[in-house]
């Protein structure tokens, strides 16, 4: 009984976040995708040795792929396996979700950006954001809003 309560309290354990995505893009919608990984990559994810800051998602021939995600191989990895830390990884999505994403990217000019990598029921999941790019003045405005919210919280806290 206690183990169920513990699992619910943890929520979703995050492996990596892409904070740069929310700074550079207006994220309008989010999708959850599985990732096709090799064994050494899963071990590295469990150690937290992954970076998705410079990565992006593309759709080729009706399938989604993650480019540029850097998974550092562990030093204890097997010697007979050739590890490629920046290899292209296939994303696992339902056909209806893929069709929606293809329509958004090709017709409406959206960009697919990975926003978070986390565990869900023992499997690695990638959160994909459907995004539009921000202009420089939009970035300045969002920074100004964030600073104002932070200052407002300080004022309320100190009275």
C-alpha positions in Angstrom: 0.0 0.0 0.0 2.8 2.4 0.9 4.6 1.7 -2.4 1.6 2.8 -4.4 1.4 6.1 -2.5 5.1 6.6 -3.0 4.8 6.1 -6.7 2.0 8.6 -7.0 3.8 11.2 -4.9 6.9 11.1 -7.2 4.9 12.0 -10.4 7.0 11.6 -13.5 10.7 11.4 -12.9 12.3 13.8 -15.3 15.5 12.8 -17.1 16.2 16.0 -19.0 14.4 19.3 -19.8 14.8 21.6 -22.7 14.4 25.1 -21.1 15.8 26.7 -24.2 12.7 25.6 -26.2 10.3 27.7 -24.2 12.7 30.7 -24.5 13.0 30.4 -28.3 9.5 29.2 -29.3 5.8 29.6 -28.5 4.8 26.1 -27.6 1.2 25.6 -28.6 0.6 21.9 -28.2 2.4 18.9 -26.6 2.6 15.2 -27.6 4.1 12.2 -25.9 6.2 9.9 -27.9 8.2 6.7 -27.1 11.8 6.4 -28.2 13.5 3.5 -29.8 16.7 3.0 -27.8 19.5 0.5 -27.5 20.5 -1.1 -24.2 23.5 1.1 -23.5 21.3 4.2 -24.1 18.8 3.1 -21.5 21.6 2.7 -18.9 22.9 6.1 -19.7 19.4 7.6 -19.3 19.1 6.0 -15.9 22.4 7.7 -15.0 21.0 11.0 -16.3 23.8 11.4 -19.0 21.6 12.9 -21.7 21.2 16.4 -23.3 18.3 17.4 -25.5 19.1 21.2 -25.7 20.3 21.3 -29.3 18.0 18.5 -30.6 15.0 18.7 -32.9 12.4 16.4 -34.4 11.8 15.8 -38.1 9.3 13.8 -40.0 10.6 11.7 -42.9 8.6 9.2 -45.0 5.8 9.2 -42.5 7.9 8.6 -39.4 9.2 10.9 -36.7 12.9 11.0 -35.8 14.9 12.7 -33.0 18.1 14.4 -34.3 20.9 15.8 -32.2 20.1 14.3 -28.8 23.4 13.6 -27.1 23.4 10.4 -24.9 26.8 9.9 -23.3 27.9 6.3 -23.2 28.9 4.9 -19.9 32.5 3.9 -19.3 31.3 0.4 -18.3 29.5 -0.2 -21.7 30.4 -3.3 -23.5 33.5 -3.2 -25.7 32.0 -5.1 -28.7 29.3 -2.5 -29.2 30.1 0.6 -31.2 28.4 3.5 -29.4 27.3 6.6 -31.4 26.2 9.3 -28.9 24.4 11.5 -31.5 22.7 8.8 -33.6 19.2 9.4 -35.0 16.5 7.8 -32.9 13.1 6.8 -34.1 10.1 8.1 -32.2 7.1 5.9 -31.6 3.8 7.7 -32.2 0.3 6.6 -33.2 -0.5 7.0 -36.9 -3.2 9.6 -36.2 -0.8 11.7 -34.1 1.8 11.4 -36.9 -0.7 12.6 -39.5 -1.6 15.6 -37.3 2.0 16.5 -36.9 2.7 16.1 -40.6 -0.2 18.4 -41.4 1.0 21.0 -38.8 4.6 21.0 -40.0 4.0 20.9 -43.7 1.0 23.2 -44.1 1.0 25.6 -41.2 4.8 26.0 -40.7 5.2 24.7 -37.2 8.4 23.3 -35.7 8.6 20.1 -33.6 10.8 20.7 -30.5 11.6 18.2 -27.8 10.7 19.8 -24.5 11.3 17.0 -21.9 12.5 13.5 -21.5 11.1 11.4 -18.6 10.2 8.0 -17.3 6.6 6.6 -17.5 5.9 3.1 -16.3 9.6 2.2 -16.7 9.8 3.4 -20.3 11.5 6.5 -21.6 9.1 9.1 -23.1 9.8 12.3 -25.0 7.5 15.3 -24.8 7.3 17.0 -28.2 6.2 20.6 -28.4 4.4 21.9 -31.6 6.0 25.4 -31.7 6.2 28.7 -33.6 9.5 30.6 -33.5 9.7 33.8 -31.4 11.1 37.1 -32.7 13.6 39.1 -30.7 11.0 41.4 -29.3 8.8 38.5 -28.2 11.8 37.1 -26.2 12.3 40.4 -24.6 8.7 40.6 -23.6 8.6 37.1 -22.1 11.8 37.9 -20.1 10.2 41.1 -18.9 7.0 39.2 -17.8 9.0 36.5 -16.1 11.1 39.2 -14.2 7.9 41.0 -13.2 6.3 37.8 -11.8 9.5 37.1 -9.8 9.5 40.6 -8.4 5.8 40.4 -7.6 6.3 37.2 -5.6 9.2 38.8 -3.7 6.9 41.8 -2.8 4.1 39.5 -1.6 6.6 37.4 0.4 8.2 40.3 2.2 5.0 42.2 2.7 
